[in-house]
Amino acid sequence: MGQDRGGSTLVFLLLSLVCVASPSAALHVKTSGTQSAFHIRLPNGVTGAESLAFDSKNQGPYTGVSDGRILKWGGGDVGWTNFAYNKDYREIPACTVPAAPSEETESRCGRPLGLAFHRKTGDLYIADAYKGLMRVGPRGGEAEVLATEADGVPFNFVNGIDVDQATGDVYFTDSSTTYTRRFNTEIMLNADATARLLKYDAQTKQVTVLMAGLPYANGVAISLDGKYVVVVHTLTCQAFRYWLKGSKAGQYELFADLPGYPDNVRRDTMEGYWVALNREKLQPNATAPPVKHLVGIRLNSDGVEVEELTAAKGETLSEVVESGRKLWLGSVDLKFVGRLDIKDGSVS
């Protein structure tokens, strides 16, 4: 999550040495287009929809936007309403009445990236790139900061997040201890590998570092049975899983090689995962542009690709999530949230 597009051409050319497409393609992969998605426009003056979340009543989506707020979609008659905000958003005039581009103010106003509800309590957990791990109750309002560091190292780029619905524990990433979200292209250019996978224990209120020294760890998703956490790595075009239980507890193993640069990952409704892609992998020796523009894939529970999403050239996705027989699409760049119907297991 949280990828800017400035200088992206140079970044991806350099990454061709790191993340190269495999010569063998997956067989029998279903392809669905997003061009027919219904667009729900965000309010004027903001971009975002980096991450989407739905509460226990399936209301929403809720999404974070570029001025530091969390918005809630209430349907066509209600539209977008303010749901949550951080303390600085209310106290710094430049946040509520922007006088500069958001990339210049986000370090003060906040930039909420990952969102995840704990359905039992109704609490919404927020991964804010600058403010840290935050939480707000089911009625919204000012979010409280739960943590800003782990093992004495301050958070620098809090990004992906998911909540274990059985325990209330929160898993999240700090994508770099060197570069902030605004300068995330430097993570790619310099092959920075200082990301961390973290756990917030709901009982002890303490943060534990599960893994460190990771290459651009981004989105996270807990398996349906709670046995492991899937973590996607933008830099290397891969998904790993960190085992929480069983004989492999504590191990970090490759789950899938991905056909593009991932942003966020979410469970689907069939024990698999939707992975949003910034774009397809580079093919350094290719003489022509890709035939199709990949913006997402579905992996089954074994990490095998079973479905792909395509879009018009230039579009990117930061999140793909299923809810209420709909496939919802978020993007850090765009000014709308996309929605596609799911009928008989097919996107339409």
C-alpha angles and dihedrals in degrees: 000000000000100000119163118208099216109120090003095141092059091043094053094045090055091046091057086088091055107036112033124169116254114245091228119073126210114260126236095008114165115231123210127179125223096202092102094053116133109241122223105194121222120231116281116275099029138084129188133089083163091153133013128209136180126205128230090275090053090247119152148356097245115196141175119237137199098268094060100263133123111224129199125212111222100180132270095303095050102028122185120346132182111262107165143357140174125253095256092053089066096041103044113071093205089066098056095035104032114213096171138034113287093245087065095049104033094092088063101031096041132239113232109207115161121040129186133164126219096218096201095058099025090231118148115217116208130200103205113188092221108018096050130223110351139177136200129186126246092270093055124218127127112003120225123228111239101179140359102176145023128208089357093302114117119232111256107177112011106191130149125039144178135171126224100230092204098052104018090233115147125221119197144155135239099204097202138000088201107047132039125224093266090061097038092129086070088063088060097040094049097037088236113196105184099108122129137208109218140189128207109203110219092208103043096030088223129133119227127194106230097177133005136183093048126156108245099320105198129162125022134198131182117226117249092250093046093237097122145006121234114219123188122210117209096194097055100030092236143123121217132185127220111208115227099177141026132031092322095053110146095019122125112206138170112268102176144348105230129218092226148014107294129218113172134003128206135178115255125213094264101060091268134100140251113218118196115216131208088207142321121285119278119253103207094196096044117121096196135043118263115283091227133028110231118209101162147003137198119226123197122227090276093055094254117142111243104162139022135199122216130193142180115289113278097027119116135187130213097181141021117187135168121223133153096355089307133110109219123202127202131185133188091216105042131081097225145054117236126221130192129181121239114213123176089347093306129112113238 
